[in-house]
């Protein structure tokens, strides 16, 4: 870094830092390449392990499918189960594919040879299953010529062939459900599991060797990364000292919550434009938050906060307070669920809003409680309020888009008659509950 009349030269500082960074980067690239090779080996080993686990699962899946299908056929005699059995045995071949895949992975190891031996025993057990199928076919009276050749070639013992159909049926089930069959299945499963455990041990040893090599490579890479971080921190410090000053002028505008002037270098102009876009978006967001603070999200009318603010700033000498309460709202929630209850509340809010003027304030002040602050009115409009409530209830009495009908009870009080807010609210609330106690769906105005 070459000092000049005005301090450290950013040009020479950047050249020096860039040269050091290039050297360290070259070393890091080499280390990364070697680590990548280690990662690739580890990934291959892991992929093999995952594939081996899938193959082990397929072994069990194939065996389970065969057992399940032959048992279902022995129980029900339905041809579909026998077809599914031979589809697995001759087409899907979960077991054969799994054994082949495992061979590709581990080769001719002792563990693999033991696995092949265990699978041979499993294949031998299929002869007992064929015998059970032949018994069931004859017990059901099927034409043997309609079945696979391996079944047709399965010959029953003389004494079994002479059994009555009922006993053949029972024997068919017994051969795939009795202790002999169960013990053989268990013995094969244990042997297969022992082989799989041996294979797992071999795979684990391969993964450990790969992991050890990878750990050694990563240790070297970590050292270079630490050096790179140190160089980066040094560059950051130089940048902070030599390049941050132009930003300081912007702080004055930011603190004053004003848009930044579009001037300076291209980079700072881009920064200023970006900030100004964010500034405008933030201003709009604040306006949105102000709206959400005073409005109910569900119904989009004023919420309790908005209602309290309006009450404090209303000329009650020319305004009326109208309270609404839904009749029997709880059964709607209990019967249709809260989602439908929310739809009902939204519909009620829309209906009330449509019934009153745009200068009147519609508020949701509780769960199913609404209020309307009707401005520029006097006690002479009592009949108008009643008509509006009747119109609202008439509109809500019919279901709409699957929303069940509801009714509202209403109580109203005029500010010119009752100056005190608490008394005015209590009067309107008392009038509302007199309506509810009288059966609901109506309006009473305090005069």
Secondary structure, 3 states (H helix, E strand, C coil): CCEECCEECHHHHHHHHHHHHHHHHHHHHHHHHHHHHHHHHHHHHHHHHHHHHHHHHHHHHHHHHHHHHHHHHHHHCCHHHHHHHHHHHHHHCHHHHHHHHHHHHHCCCHHHHHHHHHHHHHHHHHHHHHHHHHHHHHHHCCCHHHCCHHHHCCCCCHHHHCCCHHHHHHHHHHHHHCHHHHHHHHHHHHHHHHHHHHHHHHHHHHHHHHHHHHHHHHHHHHHHHHHHHHHHHHHHHHHHHHHCHHHHHHHHHHHCCCCCCCCCCHHHHHHHHHHHHHHHHHHHHHHHHHHHHHECCCCCCECHHHHHHHHHCCCHHHEEEEEEEECCCHHHHHHHCHHHHHHHHHHHHHHHHHHCCCCCEEEECCCCEEEEEEECCCHHHHHHHHHHHHHHHHHHCCCECCECCCCEEEEEEECCCCCCHHHHHHHHHHHHHHHHHCCCCEEEEEC
